[in-house]
Amino acid sequence: MTSNDGAFPAAEADRVEVGGMALWIRPIGPRDDRRLVEFFHSLSPRSIYMRFFAPMKQLSETMVARLTRVDPRRHIALAAYPGSGPDEPMLGVGRMIAQTDPRRAEFSIVVTDAFQGLGIGAALLQRCIDLAPSRGIEKIRGLVLAENTRMLALGRKLGFTIQRAGGAEYELAIDVTVAAPETERMVQRVTTL
Ligand SMILES: CC(C)(COP(=O)(O)OP(=O)(O)OC[C@H]1O[C@@H](n2cnc3c(N)ncnc32)[C@H](O)[C@@H]1OP(=O)(O)O)[C@@H](O)C(=O)NCCC(=O)NCCS
C-alpha cells in the first residue's frame, strides 16, 4: 500500500461498532483534502453554523490545509468512515487542539446530517478523549451554542460539565485525569487493527 492511494494503513485505523453499525475511525492527514471538502459540502447550513459559529459556504484552501496537515503532538484530528476502502466518504470529524498551555485543549465535532443521532458523534468525541492523555492533555473544553441541544446532551452523556459562558453560548469542560464511570461509556471498541 502506498501512502497516497487513499486506503487506510491498517495500523492507523480503529474499527468500532456504533448502534449496530461498523465504523472506521482514523487520523486525518494530507491525503484527506478532497474527502474533507466533500464532507463539508454534505453538511447542512445549520450544522456548519453549529460547528464553525459562522455561516460558511466553502472551506478555503488555507483552511483545508490547516485541517488536514495537523501536528499530531498537539492536534488530534479523527474522521469516521463506513468502511476502510479508498472511496469511503467521511461521516464525521472530531478534533482536539492543544492551547498555549499544552495541558489544555479545545474540542470540535461534526457529523454529516444524514448520519446524526446514530452515535457517531459520541464515538468520535470519546475516542478523542481517550487519546488526550497520550498527548499530555488534561483538560478539554469547547463552546456550544445554547440552541445546540444535541451537543449539550452529548456532552452531558460523556461527562462534561456545562456552564453558561455568556451570550448564547455554553462551555463544556472535562478533566480527563479524572476517570469517567464505565456506565457513561457509550462506545464499545471492538477491534484495534
Ligand atoms: C452535535 C453532533 C456532533 C452530535 O453527533 P451525533 O452523532 O448526532 O450524536 P450521537 O448520535 O452520538 O448522540 C449522542 C447523544 O446526543 C443526544 N442526541 C442525539 N440525537 C439527538 C436529538 N435529535 N435531539 C436531542 N439530543 C440528541 C443524545 O443524548 C444522544 O445519546 P443517546 O443516543 O444515547 O440518547 C452532531 O449533531 C452535529 O454534527 N451537529 C452539528 C455540529 C455541532 O453542533 N457541533 C458541536 C459544536 S463543535
The ligand as an SDF file (V2000), in Angstrom:
LIG
                    3D

 48 50  0  0  0  0  0  0  0  0999 V2000
  -23.5980   17.5390   17.8440 C   0  0  0  0  0  0  0  0  0  0  0  0
  -23.2610   16.3470   16.9540 C   0  0  0  0  0  0  0  0  0  0  0  0
  -21.7540   16.3070   16.7300 C   0  0  0  0  0  0  0  0  0  0  0  0
  -23.6730   15.0690   17.7110 C   0  0  0  0  0  0  0  0  0  0  0  0
  -23.3180   13.9500   16.9300 O   0  0  0  0  0  0  0  0  0  0  0  0
  -24.3630   12.7970   16.6800 P   0  0  0  0  0  0  0  0  0  0  0  0
  -23.6570   11.6980   16.0050 O   0  0  0  0  0  0  0  0  0  0  0  0
  -25.5460   13.3670   16.0350 O   0  0  0  0  0  0  0  0  0  0  0  0
  -24.7390   12.4230   18.1810 O   0  0  0  0  0  0  0  0  0  0  0  0
  -24.9350   10.9660   18.7540 P   0  0  0  0  0  0  0  0  0  0  0  0
  -25.8120   10.1740   17.8740 O   0  0  0  0  0  0  0  0  0  0  0  0
  -23.6080   10.4170   19.1210 O   0  0  0  0  0  0  0  0  0  0  0  0
  -25.7950   11.3050   20.0500 O   0  0  0  0  0  0  0  0  0  0  0  0
  -25.2240   11.4270   21.2880 C   0  0  0  0  0  0  0  0  0  0  0  0
  -26.2680   11.9090   22.2520 C   0  0  0  0  0  0  0  0  0  0  0  0
  -26.7780   13.1680   21.7960 O   0  0  0  0  0  0  0  0  0  0  0  0
  -28.1430   13.2230   22.1120 C   0  0  0  0  0  0  0  0  0  0  0  0
  -28.9380   13.2920   20.8890 N   0  0  0  0  0  0  0  0  0  0  0  0
  -28.8200   12.5970   19.7500 C   0  0  0  0  0  0  0  0  0  0  0  0
  -29.7690   12.9700   18.8730 N   0  0  0  0  0  0  0  0  0  0  0  0
  -30.4980   13.9280   19.4920 C   0  0  0  0  0  0  0  0  0  0  0  0
  -31.6050   14.7200   19.1000 C   0  0  0  0  0  0  0  0  0  0  0  0
  -32.1990   14.5970   17.8960 N   0  0  0  0  0  0  0  0  0  0  0  0
  -32.0790   15.6490   19.9740 N   0  0  0  0  0  0  0  0  0  0  0  0
  -31.5080   15.7980   21.1930 C   0  0  0  0  0  0  0  0  0  0  0  0
  -30.4460   15.0620   21.6060 N   0  0  0  0  0  0  0  0  0  0  0  0
  -29.9630   14.1380   20.7670 C   0  0  0  0  0  0  0  0  0  0  0  0
  -28.4920   12.0120   22.8800 C   0  0  0  0  0  0  0  0  0  0  0  0
  -28.2340   12.2490   24.2530 O   0  0  0  0  0  0  0  0  0  0  0  0
  -27.5140   11.0370   22.3520 C   0  0  0  0  0  0  0  0  0  0  0  0
  -27.2950    9.9930   23.1870 O   0  0  0  0  0  0  0  0  0  0  0  0
  -28.3200    8.7240   23.1220 P   0  0  0  0  0  0  0  0  0  0  0  0
  -28.4520    8.3420   21.6630 O   0  0  0  0  0  0  0  0  0  0  0  0
  -27.6510    7.6660   23.9290 O   0  0  0  0  0  0  0  0  0  0  0  0
  -29.6000    9.2090   23.6980 O   0  0  0  0  0  0  0  0  0  0  0  0
  -23.9980   16.3930   15.5900 C   0  0  0  0  0  0  0  0  0  0  0  0
  -25.3630   16.5000   15.8260 O   0  0  0  0  0  0  0  0  0  0  0  0
  -23.5220   17.5250   14.7040 C   0  0  0  0  0  0  0  0  0  0  0  0
  -22.6450   17.3500   13.8820 O   0  0  0  0  0  0  0  0  0  0  0  0
  -24.0770   18.7420   14.8600 N   0  0  0  0  0  0  0  0  0  0  0  0
  -23.6160   19.8830   14.0710 C   0  0  0  0  0  0  0  0  0  0  0  0
  -22.2240   20.3700   14.5320 C   0  0  0  0  0  0  0  0  0  0  0  0
  -22.1970   20.6740   16.0110 C   0  0  0  0  0  0  0  0  0  0  0  0
  -23.1980   21.0370   16.5970 O   0  0  0  0  0  0  0  0  0  0  0  0
  -21.0180   20.5390   16.6340 N   0  0  0  0  0  0  0  0  0  0  0  0
  -20.8680   20.8060   18.0560 C   0  0  0  0  0  0  0  0  0  0  0  0
  -20.0790   22.0230   18.3130 C   0  0  0  0  0  0  0  0  0  0  0  0
  -18.3820   21.8530   17.8290 S   0  0  0  0  0  0  0  0  0  0  0  0
  1  2  1  0
  2  3  1  0
  2  4  1  0
  2 36  1  0
  4  5  1  0
  5  6  1  0
  6  7  2  0
  6  8  1  0
  6  9  1  0
  9 10  1  0
 10 11  2  0
 10 12  1  0
 10 13  1  0
 13 14  1  0
 14 15  1  0
 15 16  1  0
 15 30  1  0
 16 17  1  0
 17 18  1  0
 17 28  1  0
 18 19  1  0
 18 27  1  0
 19 20  2  0
 20 21  1  0
 21 22  1  0
 21 27  2  0
 22 23  1  0
 22 24  2  0
 24 25  1  0
 25 26  2  0
 26 27  1  0
 28 29  1  0
 28 30  1  0
 30 31  1  0
 31 32  1  0
 32 33  2  0
 32 34  1  0
 32 35  1  0
 36 37  1  0
 36 38  1  0
 38 39  2  0
 38 40  1  0
 40 41  1  0
 41 42  1  0
 42 43  1  0
 43 44  2  0
 43 45  1  0
 45 46  1  0
 46 47  1  0
 47 48  1  0
M  END
$$$$
